[in-house]
């Protein structure tokens, strides 16, 4: 991107930038809440295991 004088940005790349939720680090508590669950110890532990086993795929299943 390049910056215009008025503070607006203009896209100079041809492909759109697509971001997903999995591009940033997630805590098990965040994943639990994103799934609509209460952050109980059991739910947080389940999310911790999902993140450890599946990595970003665990987030992609929940947060498109």
N, C-alpha and C positions, 0 to 999 in steps of 0.2 A: 504494500500500500504506500501511497505517497500522501503527504499532508498538504492540504490547500491552505491558503492564507487565512481563511475564516475559521480554521480549526476543524473543518470537515475533512473526511478522508475519501479518497478515490481509489477504487480497486484497480490494480494494474495487472493482476494475475488473471488468467483465463478460467481456471478451474475454481469452483466455489470451495470455500473452506468448510469442511464438515467436521464438527466436533461431537464427540460422544461423552457421556458421563464417565466412561472408564479411563479417560485421559488424565485424570487427577487421582491422587491417593484418596482412598476411602477407608474410614474406620468401620469396624463391625457395627457400632451403634448407628452410624449413618445409614448403612445398608438395611438394618433392621427397620428403621423409621421409614425409609424409602419404600419398603415393602408394605407399609401400613400396619406394622406390628408394634406393640408396646416393647420398649427396650428392657425386657426382663432378662435376668441372667441367662435363662435357657435360650431365648431368642437371639441374644447377642452372641452366645457361644455357637449357635447354629450358623449365624452369619460369618463368624470368624472362621469356622471350618470351610464354609463355601468360598470365602475369599482366598484361603490358603490352598484349597484344592483346585479351584477353577480360575482364579485370578480375575482379570478384567471381564471374563465371560459371565461371572456371577453378577456383575453390575449391569452388563448389557441385557441380561434377561429381565431385569427389574426396571432399569431406567433407559428407555430407548434413545 
